Amino acid sequence: MGFLQSLCNRSTRHILSNLRLFLLLSPLLVPSCSGAATKAVDERNVFKVGVILDLDSRLSDQMRMAVEIASQDVNSISSSGSHYIKPYYVNSHAKPLRAISAAQKLIKRKNVQVIIGLETWEGATLVAEIANQSQVPVISFARDQVTPTLMVQTLWPSLFRMSTDESNQIKCIVDVVSSYNRQRVSIIYEAGAYDTMYSKLLNSLSEELGKIGSAIEDELILEALSSPNGEVSLEEKLMKLKGKASPIFIVLGLSSPRSTHFLKAAKKMGLFYGDSIWIFTEKPFANLLISAEQSAISSTVEGAIGVITYRPNNQAYREFRSKFLNMFHHKYGENFNFEPDIDAVRAYDCILAIKNAIDAVPSHDIIPEFLLNRISRTRLTGLSGLIRFEKGQLAHQPSFQLVSVNGNEYRELKLWSPNFGFSRSFIAKQSSRRNGYAIADKLKTEEGQTSGENKRLVVGVPSKSPFDKFVKEDMDDTTGKANYIGFCIDVFEKVVSRFPDRLNYEFSRHDGTYQDLINKVRDKTYDAAVGDITILANRSQYVEFTQPFIASDLSMIVPAKPDPDRALIFMEPFTPTMWIASGGILVYTMLVVWFLERPINPEFKGPLPNQLSTAAWFTFSSLFFAHRERVHRNFTRIVLVIWFFVALILTQSYTAGLTSLLTLQQLKPTVTTMEWLRISKARVGCDPEAFICDYLTNTLNFSKEVIVGISNTSSYGDEFRRGNIAALFLEYPYERAFFTEYCDGYVATRENYSFGGFGFVFPKGSSLAANFSQAILELSESGEMKRLENQWFSPKCTLRNLSNDTPRLGLNSFWALYAVTIATSTGCFLFACLCKRRNRQDHERGSTDDDMSVTELSIL
């Protein structure tokens, strides 16, 4: 019992001792555990990114926040890749020389591998000059490029612009001005913010305004805020803008410090009241929102129009916006609920592009040349849209959102895209008229514009098409209304679906000819016409056609019968030249084999005719590997190895070609040329309601007496069978429809008479035509148009009914092989001759100490 008690006491003391040791070492163990948790981050290679920004500006500080958020997102443990992005920030204080100094320090001391930021073009080009020496990529957010793009690529190949051309924003502003139908505008910009580098922007604005009959009436250049006479000068200049009738003010440049002072002075003079209209471009509008007092925004600029770059409102953007606003509110403590500036969004995308580039590096060591190449080939979808560089600049052309200020947030008005102009969705009411106009009034004069707000487009559709596959009226038994289906209708609806908002339209049945339909578009009875309408030069004089959605050539369809004369079909796999060349190679090889084997091969001895016949039989039977004669010389074996290879290729090619000819039914057209039809005065058919009949007489010189008008497409086959017509003339799209109904017994030929194709019709000068043309091109480039064609017209029947000559194998496919055969045979022949000559000389001298015996030479 005592023993057990002492053992228990010792165990207790041992456990307590271990517990005290654990408590003493626990502070050291905790960091070890936490270090293991971050091991995944520490083991990744650090990729250093230099960020040069004017951090004194709130807009640039937004970009810094976006870079922080992006770095956290791409560096998260769940993120793939072996690199860890670490940004290094330097404040340039908006001075290009400081940017140069910062770039030198970042490259030499911090060893950064990419530099981003640089809001001005001057700073970006100076830093790019330094970066060129070390091939460090520079990604700038400058919008004020003045150097031509080609020169930029030559001077600074490592410079990329994370911005787009401002010309589309100018076009958007001009469309807004056009909606008010006013001829005079006033331009406002700050001297320090809008210098000579923006001169092309002002020139572009003046040029675009001229296209709509408007002009720049006044240019108000504001002095920099640091100017001693800044306030006096501002009030004096604003006085010049008072008293204008229905004024439109366009603010092109306004810095953050100047915004508050400008708003107060403009409000004091009443420039924001009455029927004045204020339009702010993106940069000054962003400066306005982040620098002005909240009360000034609410009471002064509410209702003013801001033009901002459209951001796709997806889940990724919403998560970024939430993180950004939390960070912004934490630092500035303001109730800022506006969207992050587009440069901040692109700063986030810039980090994504860099991460995408470095993760594609096959090794941990990133070579500058490879990194430049990967960035230039970037293709990803970011928060701002598609990120792809073309000639060192973002290739994506963004859409723009018109917004107005409503308290401390945006009110979205309209969406504008480069291809389609304005959308039709907008907010048509406003809670107050404090600034003198309502949003509903803003677009009241747009009836003639692309969008056509509440106007329903009346689209004329032909009631009868030569083939139902293009346009067909289908009555709904339930509602009694007419529905329209067909290839042309499908194309029209696909095009409309690509618009920002679907057009408000209705189809209207047209009973009459196609020319009457076009005339009704001309006199605006119809707003448009949809159907199988051919684009012709005389029609384009008074209506507007879109880009053709299907090509159109003149097709001649004739009956075809199986070729009865196929006795010589075995000759057709090869061309005559190929047969002659093959026979020549065969004879040449035969003669070389005969010459080489005749001296020592007993099978090639005897009278000369027997020798030649044996050589000919041997060479010909080798084509089928059926020869039995043996060869004795090595030179002969070399010649035959090459010849066997040639024989294998020839027999296999011939077998494949002959099999194809025997398998496929060969249709022989009864008529081959239009000239034969004219000379023989054979009767030809065409659609009397189409222009083809007139084209045959006026252009192709067919006599009117031989032209037979056939209105009913189902009668085409009957007319051919009765012998009433020898050929049928249709446009190419109708040819495809013809062969879906008559898949056998006919072939088509074309003689390169082309037309404009099928297109949609709009009144002359309609902007919708250009929008439709753009969408048709996009459908064609995406392959969607081809899928629609194959859906309605079977490509199988069309291809098998084309009148084409049977492809035959020619010498151009085998000349290299024949050249090798001739060279090999000739070489062996010459070597054999040399050996024979040497053998004869040695025999004459009676030499006995020759290294090569007569027997050895004869074997060669």
VOVEXTI-685655 format. One line per 2 residues: for each residue z negated, x, y of C-alpha. Coordinates in steps of 0.25 Angstrom, whole numbers, padded with zeros to 4 digits. Layout:
Z,X,Y ~ ...
***
This chain:
0000,0000,0000 ~ -0003,0011,0010
0010,0018,0006 ~ 0018,0005,0010
0010,0004,0023 ~ 0013,0018,0027
0028,0017,0023 ~ 0029,0004,0032
0023,0011,0044 ~ 0032,0023,0042
0044,0013,0042 ~ 0039,0006,0054
0038,0019,0062 ~ 0052,0023,0058
0058,0010,0062 ~ 0051,0011,0076
0056,0025,0078 ~ 0070,0021,0075
0069,0009,0085 ~ 0064,0018,0096
0075,0028,0093 ~ 0085,0017,0094
0079,0012,0107 ~ 0080,0026,0113
0095,0027,0109 ~ 0100,0013,0113
0104,0017,0127 ~ 0113,0027,0121
0119,0018,0111 ~ 0122,0007,0120
0133,0015,0128 ~ 0139,0020,0115
0141,0006,0111 ~ 0147,0002,0124
0156,0014,0123 ~ 0161,0009,0110
0164,-0004,0116 ~ 0173,0003,0127
0179,0013,0118 ~ 0192,0005,0117
0194,0007,0132 ~ 0189,0022,0133
0198,0026,0122 ~ 0210,0020,0129
0218,0030,0138 ~ 0216,0027,0153
0228,0024,0161 ~ 0226,0027,0176
0232,0018,0186 ~ 0232,0021,0201
0231,0010,0210 ~ 0234,0012,0225
0231,0000,0234 ~ 0227,-0003,0248
0213,-0008,0243 ~ 0209,-0012,0258
0219,-0024,0256 ~ 0214,-0036,0248
0228,-0038,0242 ~ 0227,-0024,0237
0213,-0026,0232 ~ 0218,-0038,0224
0228,-0029,0217 ~ 0216,-0019,0214
0209,-0031,0208 ~ 0221,-0035,0200
0222,-0021,0194 ~ 0208,-0021,0190
0209,-0034,0183 ~ 0222,-0029,0176
0215,-0016,0172 ~ 0204,-0024,0166
0213,-0033,0158 ~ 0222,-0022,0152
0210,-0013,0149 ~ 0203,-0024,0142
0199,-0020,0128 ~ 0208,-0031,0122
0220,-0025,0130 ~ 0229,-0017,0121
0234,-0003,0124 ~ 0228,0011,0124
0227,0013,0139 ~ 0216,0009,0149
0221,0007,0163 ~ 0212,0013,0174
0216,0010,0189 ~ 0212,0020,0200
0212,0013,0214 ~ 0215,0020,0227
0215,0013,0241 ~ 0228,0016,0249
0223,0009,0261 ~ 0237,0004,0263
0242,0019,0267 ~ 0254,0025,0259
0248,0039,0261 ~ 0235,0035,0255
0243,0029,0243 ~ 0250,0043,0241
0237,0050,0241 ~ 0231,0040,0231
0243,0041,0222 ~ 0242,0057,0222
0227,0056,0218 ~ 0229,0045,0208
0240,0053,0201 ~ 0234,0067,0202
0219,0064,0200 ~ 0218,0051,0193
0231,0054,0184 ~ 0235,0039,0186
0247,0035,0178 ~ 0252,0023,0187
0250,0020,0202 ~ 0250,0005,0206
0247,-0002,0219 ~ 0254,0003,0232
0256,-0010,0240 ~ 0266,-0004,0250
0280,0002,0247 ~ 0278,0014,0255
0265,0018,0247 ~ 0272,0015,0234
0284,0024,0237 ~ 0275,0035,0242
0266,0035,0229 ~ 0278,0033,0220
0284,0046,0226 ~ 0271,0053,0221
0271,0046,0208 ~ 0285,0050,0205
0281,0064,0203 ~ 0271,0061,0192
0279,0048,0187 ~ 0267,0039,0189
0272,0025,0190 ~ 0269,0018,0203
0268,0003,0204 ~ 0268,-0003,0218
0265,-0017,0223 ~ 0273,-0015,0236
0282,-0026,0240 ~ 0289,-0020,0252
0299,-0011,0245 ~ 0310,-0006,0254
0316,0005,0246 ~ 0328,0000,0238
0325,-0002,0223 ~ 0335,0008,0218
0329,0019,0227 ~ 0315,0016,0223
0319,0018,0208 ~ 0325,0032,0212
0314,0037,0221 ~ 0302,0031,0214
0305,0029,0200 ~ 0290,0027,0197
0288,0016,0207 ~ 0287,0001,0202
0285,-0011,0211 ~ 0276,-0021,0206
0282,-0031,0216 ~ 0294,-0039,0218
0305,-0041,0229 ~ 0301,-0049,0241
0314,-0056,0242 ~ 0311,-0067,0234
0298,-0070,0242 ~ 0307,-0070,0254
0317,-0081,0247 ~ 0305,-0089,0244
0300,-0089,0259 ~ 0314,-0093,0263
0314,-0105,0254 ~ 0301,-0109,0260
0307,-0108,0274 ~ 0320,-0116,0269
0311,-0127,0264 ~ 0307,-0130,0278
0321,-0129,0283 ~ 0317,-0121,0295
0326,-0111,0302 ~ 0316,-0101,0309
0305,-0093,0303 ~ 0295,-0083,0309
0291,-0070,0302 ~ 0277,-0064,0303
0273,-0051,0298 ~ 0263,-0040,0301
0269,-0026,0306 ~ 0260,-0018,0297
0262,-0027,0285 ~ 0277,-0029,0287
0284,-0016,0290 ~ 0298,-0011,0288
0297,-0011,0273 ~ 0297,-0026,0274
0309,-0027,0283 ~ 0318,-0031,0271
0309,-0043,0268 ~ 0311,-0048,0282
0326,-0046,0281 ~ 0326,-0053,0268
0319,-0065,0274 ~ 0328,-0066,0286
0340,-0066,0276 ~ 0335,-0077,0267
0331,-0085,0279 ~ 0345,-0084,0284
0350,-0090,0271 ~ 0343,-0103,0274
0346,-0104,0289 ~ 0333,-0099,0294
0329,-0086,0302 ~ 0317,-0078,0306
0314,-0083,0320 ~ 0302,-0073,0323
0296,-0061,0317 ~ 0281,-0059,0321
0276,-0045,0318 ~ 0261,-0044,0318
0254,-0032,0322 ~ 0245,-0025,0313
0230,-0029,0314 ~ 0226,-0015,0318
0235,-0016,0330 ~ 0226,-0017,0343
0235,-0028,0348 ~ 0236,-0035,0335
0228,-0048,0339 ~ 0235,-0049,0352
0249,-0046,0346 ~ 0246,-0056,0335
0243,-0068,0344 ~ 0255,-0065,0353
0265,-0064,0342 ~ 0259,-0077,0336
0261,-0084,0349 ~ 0276,-0082,0347
0276,-0091,0334 ~ 0270,-0103,0341
0278,-0115,0345 ~ 0289,-0113,0334
0295,-0126,0329 ~ 0292,-0127,0314
0289,-0113,0312 ~ 0289,-0105,0299
0281,-0092,0298 ~ 0283,-0082,0287
0273,-0071,0286 ~ 0279,-0059,0279
0268,-0049,0281 ~ 0253,-0050,0285
0242,-0040,0281 ~ 0228,-0044,0276
0221,-0039,0289 ~ 0231,-0047,0298
0231,-0060,0290 ~ 0218,-0066,0296
0221,-0062,0310 ~ 0235,-0068,0309
0230,-0081,0303 ~ 0220,-0083,0314
0230,-0080,0325 ~ 0240,-0089,0319
0230,-0100,0317 ~ 0225,-0099,0331
0239,-0101,0337 ~ 0242,-0113,0328
0253,-0106,0320 ~ 0248,-0113,0307
0249,-0127,0312 ~ 0260,-0137,0315
0273,-0136,0306 ~ 0272,-0121,0305
0275,-0115,0291 ~ 0269,-0101,0286
0274,-0094,0275 ~ 0267,-0081,0270
0274,-0071,0261 ~ 0265,-0066,0249
0259,-0054,0255 ~ 0254,-0059,0268
0250,-0072,0261 ~ 0241,-0064,0252
0235,-0056,0263 ~ 0233,-0069,0271
0224,-0075,0259 ~ 0216,-0063,0256
0213,-0059,0271 ~ 0211,-0071,0279
0199,-0079,0280 ~ 0198,-0091,0271
0196,-0101,0283 ~ 0209,-0095,0289
0217,-0097,0277 ~ 0212,-0112,0275
0214,-0116,0289 ~ 0226,-0108,0293
0236,-0105,0282 ~ 0234,-0117,0273
0247,-0122,0270 ~ 0255,-0109,0273
0264,-0105,0263 ~ 0262,-0092,0255
0272,-0086,0246 ~ 0266,-0079,0234
0272,-0073,0221 ~ 0270,-0083,0209
0260,-0079,0198 ~ 0262,-0086,0184
0249,-0094,0183 ~ 0246,-0090,0168
0233,-0087,0161 ~ 0234,-0072,0164
0236,-0074,0179 ~ 0225,-0084,0179
0215,-0074,0172 ~ 0219,-0063,0182
0217,-0072,0194 ~ 0203,-0076,0189
0199,-0061,0188 ~ 0206,-0058,0201
0199,-0069,0209 ~ 0185,-0065,0203
0187,-0051,0207 ~ 0192,-0055,0221
0181,-0064,0224 ~ 0170,-0054,0218
0175,-0043,0228 ~ 0179,-0052,0241
0170,-0064,0238 ~ 0180,-0074,0243
0185,-0087,0238 ~ 0199,-0081,0236
0207,-0091,0226 ~ 0221,-0086,0229
0230,-0080,0220 ~ 0230,-0065,0218
0240,-0058,0226 ~ 0253,-0055,0218
0251,-0040,0220 ~ 0238,-0042,0213
0244,-0049,0201 ~ 0255,-0038,0200
0244,-0028,0201 ~ 0238,-0034,0188
0252,-0034,0182 ~ 0254,-0020,0186
0242,-0015,0177 ~ 0248,-0024,0166
0262,-0017,0167 ~ 0255,-0003,0167
0247,-0007,0155 ~ 0259,-0012,0148
0266,0001,0151 ~ 0256,0011,0146
0253,0003,0133 ~ 0268,0005,0130
0266,0020,0130 ~ 0266,0025,0116
0256,0036,0118 ~ 0243,0038,0126
0250,0048,0135 ~ 0258,0040,0145
0270,0047,0150 ~ 0274,0044,0165
0288,0042,0162 ~ 0285,0032,0150
0275,0025,0159 ~ 0286,0023,0170
0296,0018,0160 ~ 0286,0008,0154
0282,0002,0168 ~ 0297,0001,0172
0299,-0007,0159 ~ 0287,-0016,0160
0290,-0030,0156 ~ 0278,-0039,0155
0273,-0052,0161 ~ 0261,-0051,0171
0253,-0060,0180 ~ 0264,-0060,0190
0276,-0062,0181 ~ 0285,-0053,0174
0282,-0038,0176 ~ 0295,-0030,0175
0300,-0019,0184 ~ 0315,-0018,0188
0319,-0006,0196 ~ 0304,-0003,0199
0301,-0017,0204 ~ 0296,-0030,0198
0308,-0037,0192 ~ 0301,-0051,0192
0305,-0060,0203 ~ 0293,-0069,0205
0292,-0083,0210 ~ 0284,-0086,0223
0273,-0097,0225 ~ 0272,-0104,0238
0257,-0106,0241 ~ 0249,-0111,0253
0234,-0109,0255 ~ 0224,-0120,0252
0210,-0116,0255 ~ 0207,-0103,0247
0218,-0105,0237 ~ 0233,-0107,0235
0241,-0120,0235 ~ 0254,-0118,0227
0266,-0124,0234 ~ 0279,-0120,0227
0285,-0109,0218 ~ 0297,-0101,0221
0306,-0093,0212 ~ 0317,-0084,0215
0327,-0091,0205 ~ 0323,-0106,0208
0317,-0106,0222 ~ 0305,-0116,0224
0299,-0125,0213 ~ 0297,-0139,0216
0282,-0140,0213 ~ 0273,-0139,0225
0261,-0146,0231 ~ 0266,-0156,0241
0253,-0159,0248 ~ 0243,-0152,0256
0229,-0156,0259 ~ 0230,-0153,0274
0241,-0150,0285 ~ 0232,-0140,0292
0244,-0130,0294 ~ 0254,-0141,0298
0262,-0144,0285 ~ 0260,-0149,0271
0266,-0142,0259 ~ 0273,-0155,0256
0281,-0153,0269 ~ 0284,-0139,0266
0296,-0142,0256 ~ 0301,-0155,0261
0315,-0149,0265 ~ 0318,-0143,0251
0327,-0154,0246 ~ 0339,-0145,0246
0332,-0133,0240 ~ 0331,-0129,0225
0319,-0136,0221 ~ 0323,-0150,0226
0308,-0155,0226 ~ 0309,-0170,0223
0324,-0172,0222 ~ 0329,-0175,0208
0342,-0168,0206 ~ 0353,-0177,0200
0361,-0169,0190 ~ 0375,-0174,0186
0378,-0173,0171 ~ 0392,-0176,0165
0392,-0188,0157 ~ 0402,-0182,0147
0404,-0168,0143 ~ 0415,-0163,0134
0404,-0160,0124 ~ 0391,-0166,0123
0384,-0153,0120 ~ 0385,-0150,0135
0380,-0163,0141 ~ 0377,-0176,0134
0371,-0189,0139 ~ 0360,-0194,0130
0355,-0208,0132 ~ 0340,-0211,0129
0339,-0224,0122 ~ 0325,-0226,0126
0326,-0224,0141 ~ 0341,-0226,0143
0342,-0213,0151 ~ 0352,-0203,0149
0348,-0189,0144 ~ 0357,-0177,0145
0358,-0166,0134 ~ 0367,-0155,0132
0369,-0140,0134 ~ 0371,-0141,0149
0358,-0150,0150 ~ 0350,-0140,0142
0354,-0129,0151 ~ 0351,-0137,0164
0337,-0140,0159 ~ 0334,-0126,0154
0338,-0121,0168 ~ 0330,-0132,0175
0318,-0127,0166 ~ 0318,-0113,0172
0316,-0119,0186 ~ 0301,-0117,0192
0301,-0133,0192 ~ 0311,-0142,0184
0321,-0148,0193 ~ 0320,-0163,0195
0334,-0168,0191 ~ 0341,-0179,0184
0354,-0180,0176 ~ 0365,-0190,0181
0376,-0194,0172 ~ 0390,-0190,0178
0402,-0198,0174 ~ 0414,-0191,0178
0421,-0178,0177 ~ 0415,-0164,0179
0422,-0162,0192 ~ 0416,-0175,0197
0402,-0171,0193 ~ 0404,-0158,0201
0408,-0166,0213 ~ 0396,-0174,0212
0387,-0162,0213 ~ 0396,-0157,0225
0393,-0170,0233 ~ 0378,-0170,0228
0379,-0183,0220 ~ 0373,-0174,0209
0363,-0162,0212 ~ 0368,-0155,0200
0377,-0156,0188 ~ 0374,-0152,0174
0384,-0151,0163 ~ 0396,-0143,0157
0402,-0140,0171 ~ 0411,-0128,0172
0410,-0119,0184 ~ 0423,-0118,0191
0427,-0111,0204 ~ 0432,-0124,0210
0419,-0132,0207 ~ 0411,-0120,0212
0416,-0123,0226 ~ 0408,-0135,0229
0397,-0135,0219 ~ 0387,-0124,0214
0387,-0120,0200 ~ 0376,-0113,0192
0377,-0101,0184 ~ 0385,-0105,0171
0377,-0108,0159 ~ 0388,-0107,0149
0401,-0099,0150 ~ 0415,-0106,0150
0428,-0101,0145 ~ 0441,-0108,0141
0441,-0110,0126 ~ 0453,-0114,0118
0450,-0121,0105 ~ 0460,-0122,0094
0460,-0126,0080 ~ 0459,-0116,0069
0462,-0115,0055 ~ 0458,-0105,0044
0468,-0094,0043 ~ 0477,-0096,0031
0483,-0082,0031 ~ 0472,-0074,0025
0480,-0066,0015 ~ 0478,-0053,0023
0463,-0055,0026 ~ 0460,-0043,0018
0466,-0035,0029 ~ 0458,-0041,0041
0445,-0033,0040 ~ 0452,-0021,0045
0461,-0019,0057 ~ 0475,-0014,0054
0471,0000,0061 ~ 0459,0000,0052
0467,-0002,0039 ~ 0477,0009,0043
0466,0019,0047 ~ 0459,0016,0033
0471,0018,0026 ~ 0474,0031,0033
0460,0036,0030 ~ 0462,0032,0015
0475,0040,0014 ~ 0469,0052,0021
0457,0052,0012 ~ 0466,0051,0000
0475,0063,0004 ~ 0462,0072,0007
0456,0068,-0007 ~ 0470,0071,-0013
0471,0085,-0006 ~ 0457,0089,-0010
0457,0085,-0025 ~ 0471,0088,-0029
0469,0103,-0032 ~ 0457,0102,-0042
0456,0087,-0046 ~ 0464,0083,-0058
0464,0069,-0054 ~ 0472,0072,-0042
0483,0081,-0049 ~ 0496,0077,-0054
0509,0073,-0046 ~ 0507,0071,-0031
0509,0055,-0032 ~ 0498,0055,-0043
0489,0063,-0034 ~ 0491,0055,-0022
0489,0042,-0029 ~ 0476,0047,-0036
0471,0051,-0022 ~ 0475,0037,-0016
0468,0030,-0028 ~ 0456,0038,-0027
0454,0036,-0012 ~ 0457,0021,-0012
0448,0018,-0024 ~ 0437,0026,-0017
0437,0014,-0007 ~ 0430,0006,-0018
0423,0018,-0024 ~ 0432,0016,-0037
0438,0030,-0038 ~ 0437,0037,-0051
0443,0051,-0048 ~ 0433,0062,-0046
0434,0072,-0035 ~ 0432,0087,-0036
0431,0093,-0022 ~ 0419,0093,-0013
0429,0091,-0001 ~ 0434,0078,-0008
0420,0073,-0010 ~ 0417,0074,0005
0429,0067,0009 ~ 0426,0056,-0001
0412,0054,0003 ~ 0417,0050,0017
0428,0042,0012 ~ 0418,0034,0003
0410,0031,0015 ~ 0422,0026,0023
0427,0018,0011 ~ 0413,0011,0010
0413,0007,0025 ~ 0427,0002,0024
0426,-0006,0012 ~ 0413,-0012,0017
0418,-0016,0030 ~ 0431,-0021,0024
0423,-0030,0014 ~ 0414,-0036,0026
0426,-0039,0034 ~ 0434,-0046,0023
0422,-0054,0019 ~ 0420,-0059,0033
0435,-0063,0034 ~ 0434,-0070,0021
0421,-0077,0024 ~ 0424,-0082,0038
0435,-0093,0040 ~ 0446,-0087,0049
0451,-0098,0059 ~ 0464,-0096,0065
0467,-0103,0078 ~ 0479,-0112,0079
0481,-0107,0094 ~ 0477,-0093,0099
0481,-0093,0113 ~ 0483,-0102,0125
0497,-0096,0128 ~ 0501,-0102,0115
0496,-0115,0119 ~ 0504,-0115,0132
0517,-0110,0126 ~ 0517,-0120,0115
0512,-0131,0124 ~ 0502,-0135,0114
0492,-0146,0118 ~ 0478,-0142,0122
0465,-0150,0124 ~ 0455,-0150,0135
0444,-0159,0141 ~ 0451,-0167,0152
0438,-0168,0161 ~ 0436,-0153,0161
0444,-0143,0170 ~ 0450,-0136,0157
0462,-0145,0157 ~ 0465,-0142,0172
0462,-0127,0168 ~ 0473,-0127,0157
0484,-0132,0166 ~ 0480,-0125,0179
0476,-0112,0174 ~ 0481,-0110,0160
0495,-0117,0162 ~ 0494,-0127,0151
0503,-0139,0153 ~ 0496,-0152,0156
0504,-0159,0145 ~ 0498,-0151,0134
0484,-0153,0139 ~ 0476,-0164,0131
0463,-0169,0138 ~ 0452,-0172,0127
0440,-0179,0133 ~ 0433,-0181,0120
0428,-0169,0113 ~ 0427,-0175,0100
0442,-0177,0100 ~ 0445,-0162,0101
0445,-0161,0085 ~ 0454,-0173,0084
0464,-0168,0094 ~ 0465,-0154,0087
0467,-0161,0074 ~ 0478,-0170,0079
0485,-0159,0085 ~ 0484,-0164,0099
0479,-0151,0105 ~ 0481,-0137,0100
0469,-0131,0108 ~ 0457,-0136,0116
0453,-0130,0129 ~ 0438,-0130,0132
0428,-0122,0140 ~ 0419,-0113,0131
0406,-0121,0132 ~ 0415,-0133,0127
0420,-0124,0116 ~ 0406,-0121,0111
0404,-0136,0110 ~ 0417,-0139,0104
0414,-0129,0092 ~ 0400,-0136,0090
0409,-0149,0086 ~ 0421,-0142,0080
0415,-0130,0073 ~ 0427,-0128,0063
0442,-0127,0065 ~ 0443,-0122,0079
0443,-0109,0086 ~ 0441,-0106,0101
0449,-0095,0109 ~ 0446,-0091,0123
0456,-0083,0133 ~ 0446,-0079,0144
0447,-0091,0154 ~ 0433,-0092,0159
0426,-0103,0168 ~ 0413,-0103,0175
0405,-0109,0164 ~ 0396,-0121,0164
0386,-0123,0176 ~ 0377,-0133,0183
0382,-0139,0196 ~ 0375,-0140,0210
0379,-0143,0224 ~ 0385,-0132,0232
0373,-0123,0238 ~ 0363,-0128,0228
0352,-0118,0226 ~ 0349,-0124,0212
0362,-0118,0207 ~ 0357,-0104,0209
0344,-0108,0202 ~ 0351,-0114,0190
0360,-0102,0189 ~ 0348,-0093,0189
0341,-0101,0178 ~ 0354,-0101,0170
0355,-0086,0170 ~ 0341,-0085,0165
0344,-0095,0154 ~ 0356,-0086,0150
0349,-0073,0151 ~ 0337,-0079,0142
0346,-0083,0131 ~ 0342,-0098,0133
0357,-0102,0137 ~ 0362,-0096,0125
0352,-0104,0116 ~ 0356,-0117,0123
0371,-0114,0120 ~ 0369,-0111,0106
0360,-0123,0105 ~ 0371,-0133,0109
0383,-0125,0104 ~ 0384,-0119,0090
0388,-0104,0092 ~ 0392,-0104,0077
0404,-0113,0079 ~ 0408,-0106,0092
0408,-0092,0086 ~ 0416,-0096,0073
0426,-0104,0081 ~ 0430,-0092,0091
0444,-0087,0088 ~ 0442,-0072,0086
0450,-0062,0078 ~ 0443,-0057,0066
0436,-0044,0068 ~ 0442,-0033,0060
0437,-0019,0058 ~ 0445,-0008,0065
0446,0007,0066 ~ 0436,0007,0077
0425,0004,0067 ~ 0429,0015,0057
0435,0026,0065 ~ 0423,0035,0065
0422,0034,0050 ~ 0437,0037,0048
0436,0049,0057 ~ 0424,0055,0048
0433,0052,0036 ~ 0445,0059,0041
0437,0071,0047 ~ 0430,0073,0033
0443,0072,0025 ~ 0450,0081,0035
0439,0091,0034 ~ 0438,0092,0019
0453,0093,0019 ~ 0453,0105,0028
0442,0112,0021 ~ 0449,0110,0008
0461,0116,0013 ~ 0454,0128,0018
0447,0130,0005 ~ 0460,0129,-0002
0467,0140,0007 ~ 0455,0149,0005
0456,0147,-0010 ~ 0471,0150,-0010
0469,0163,-0002 ~ 0458,0168,-0011
0467,0165,-0023 ~ 0478,0173,-0017
0469,0185,-0014 ~ 0463,0184,-0028
0449,0186,-0022 ~ 0438,0186,-0033
0426,0189,-0024 ~ 0427,0176,-0016
0414,0168,-0014 ~ 0421,0155,-0017
0429,0153,-0030 ~ 0442,0145,-0031
0435,0135,-0039 ~ 0424,0133,-0029
0435,0131,-0018 ~ 0442,0121,-0026
0430,0113,-0028 ~ 0428,0112,-0012
***
